[in-house]
Amino acid sequence: MGISKDLYILAFRLFLLALSKFSELRTFLEIFFLFALVACPILWIFPEFRVFAQETGEHDSAGRSNGHYLHGYNETRENDKEVLPISRGYVHGKFAYFVATDASNNDTANSIFENTGWRVNFAPILTQLPDSIQSQGFEFLNGIRGQGAFGFQLPVASSIPDDENYNPLVHLNLVRWNENATISILKSVPEIILASQNGDLQIIPTNITINSPAVIW
């Protein structure tokens, strides 16, 4: 029994229809996978970019307000950061950087907080430490205007971690220039002691100890 011509034509038309549908499906799948390949990286990258932009803004704002900062990640949330203000000073004639964490005097702790926005712990037990085992720090009460705590030159400390006798606990001394003295910027403890011996300034010891570790890059 032979197959009629009309049946062949019908079968051929069905084949062409199926082929056209398959072609449309293939085109659709190609477009879908192409979109997926392009969209997925964007979805991965965008949240990271958003976080980066926020952090950059925070860093820039902090840097403009106080200058030097140390950043540390919060352990519980990866993208949260704590910002510690870093203060500058002189040691052995060169710039050094410090972070204040504790103070034996509550007024001093509050003063550091007001100046930097960083909460310094009040630790009165530090007053029980003998001066002989502490580093020595010197803040200027007058003299050449600058960025020190009292508006004059930067403070001077006696040691940094490279020194054999380094101690992050700093005994605070105040320095006041005498009248008619030839005032200059002093950048080391020997310079301060020599100026004191020459009668140019007074060294005023306090009972204040500050835990102020040096920061080394």
C-alpha positions in Angstrom: 0.0 0.0 0.0 1.6 3.2 -1.1 1.8 6.5 0.8 -0.1 9.3 -0.9 1.6 12.5 -2.1 -0.6 14.6 0.2 0.8 12.7 3.3 4.3 13.3 2.1 3.6 17.0 1.8 2.0 17.1 5.3 4.9 15.3 6.8 7.3 17.6 5.2 5.4 20.7 6.4 5.4 19.3 10.0 9.1 18.8 9.7 9.7 22.4 8.6 7.5 23.7 11.4 9.3 21.6 14.0 12.6 22.8 12.5 11.5 26.4 12.7 10.4 26.0 16.3 13.6 24.3 17.2 15.5 27.2 15.6 13.5 29.7 17.7 14.1 27.7 20.8 17.8 27.5 20.0 17.9 31.3 19.5 16.1 31.9 22.8 18.5 29.6 24.7 21.5 31.3 23.1 20.2 34.7 24.2 19.4 33.4 27.7 22.9 31.9 28.3 24.5 35.0 26.8 22.6 37.2 29.2 23.5 34.9 32.1 27.2 35.1 31.3 27.1 38.9 31.2 24.7 39.4 34.2 26.3 37.1 36.7 29.7 38.9 36.9 27.9 42.2 37.3 25.8 40.8 40.2 29.0 39.5 41.9 30.9 42.7 41.3 28.3 45.3 42.2 28.1 44.6 46.0 31.9 44.7 46.3 32.0 48.0 44.4 29.3 49.4 46.7 31.3 48.4 49.8 34.5 49.8 48.4 32.9 53.1 47.6 31.5 53.4 51.1 34.8 52.5 52.7 36.7 54.9 50.5 34.4 57.8 51.5 34.9 57.0 55.2 38.7 56.8 54.8 38.8 60.1 53.0 36.6 61.8 55.6 38.7 60.5 58.4 42.0 61.4 56.7 40.8 65.0 56.1 39.8 65.5 59.7 42.9 64.2 61.6 45.5 63.1 59.1 46.9 59.8 60.3 44.8 56.6 60.9 45.3 53.0 61.6 42.5 50.7 60.2 41.5 47.3 61.7 38.8 44.9 60.7 36.0 43.9 63.1 36.1 40.2 63.8 32.3 39.7 63.5 31.6 41.6 60.3 34.3 41.5 57.7 33.5 44.9 56.1 33.2 46.9 59.3 36.4 48.7 60.4 37.6 50.4 63.5 39.7 53.6 63.0 42.4 54.5 65.5 43.9 58.0 65.4 47.7 58.1 65.2 49.6 61.0 66.7 53.0 62.2 65.5 56.0 63.1 67.6 59.8 63.1 67.5 62.2 60.4 68.7 65.9 60.7 68.1 65.4 63.6 65.8 63.0 61.8 63.5 59.2 61.5 63.1 57.5 58.7 65.1 53.9 57.6 65.3 51.9 56.5 68.4 48.5 55.2 69.4 47.2 56.2 72.9 45.1 53.4 74.5 45.2 54.1 78.2 46.0 56.9 80.6 46.5 57.0 84.4 44.7 60.4 84.6 41.0 60.6 83.7 41.2 64.3 82.6 44.0 63.3 80.2 42.0 60.3 78.9 39.0 62.7 78.3 41.2 65.3 76.7 42.6 62.7 74.2 39.0 61.6 73.4 37.9 65.2 72.8 40.8 65.9 70.5 40.7 62.6 68.5 37.3 61.0 69.0 39.0 57.9 70.1 38.0 56.6 73.6 41.1 56.2 75.8 40.8 53.9 78.9 41.2 55.4 82.3 43.7 53.2 84.1 44.8 54.7 87.5 46.9 51.6 88.3 49.5 52.9 85.8 50.6 55.5 88.5 52.0 52.7 90.6 54.8 52.0 88.0 58.2 53.5 88.8 59.4 56.2 86.4 62.7 54.4 85.9 61.1 51.6 83.8 58.9 53.9 81.7 59.7 55.8 78.5 59.8 59.6 78.9 57.5 61.9 76.9 57.6 65.7 76.7 54.7 68.0 75.8 55.4 71.7 75.2 53.3 74.4 76.9 54.7 77.2 74.9 57.2 78.0 72.2 56.8 77.5 68.4 53.2 77.0 67.3 52.5 73.5 66.0 50.3 70.4 66.3 51.2 69.3 69.8 48.5 68.8 72.5 48.7 72.4 73.7 49.1 74.0 70.2 52.8 74.1 70.1 55.5 71.9 68.6 55.0 68.1 68.4 55.9 66.1 71.5 59.1 64.3 72.0 59.5 60.7 73.3 62.6 58.8 74.4 62.3 55.5 72.6 60.8 53.4 69.8 60.6 49.6 69.4 64.0 49.4 67.8 65.6 50.6 71.1 66.7 48.2 73.7 65.0 50.1 76.5 61.7 50.6 74.6 58.6 50.7 76.7 55.1 51.7 75.4 54.3 53.2 78.8 55.2 56.8 78.7 55.7 59.1 81.7 54.5 62.6 80.8 56.7 65.6 81.3 55.7 69.2 80.5 58.1 71.6 78.9 58.0 75.4 79.3 60.4 77.8 77.6 61.8 80.6 79.8 61.6 84.2 78.8 64.4 85.6 76.7 65.3 82.0 75.6 66.3 81.3 72.0 63.3 79.1 71.1 63.7 76.4 68.5 62.0 73.1 67.6 63.5 70.3 69.7 63.4 66.7 68.3 65.1 64.6 70.9 65.4 64.1 74.6 69.1 65.1 74.8 68.2 68.4 73.1 65.6 69.1 75.7 67.9 68.2 78.6 70.7 70.4 77.2 68.3 73.3 76.8 67.2 72.8 80.4 70.8 72.7 81.6 71.4 76.0 79.7 68.5 77.6 81.5 66.4 78.0 78.4 63.4 75.9 79.6 61.9 74.0 82.5 61.0 70.4 82.6 57.9 69.8 84.8 57.4 66.2 85.7 53.8 65.0 86.2 52.3 61.9 87.8 50.6 60.9 84.4 51.4 57.8 82.5 50.0 57.0 79.1 50.1 53.7 77.4 51.1 54.9 73.9 52.6 52.1 71.8 54.7 53.2 68.8 53.4 52.3 65.4 55.9 50.9 62.9 55.2 50.3 59.2 
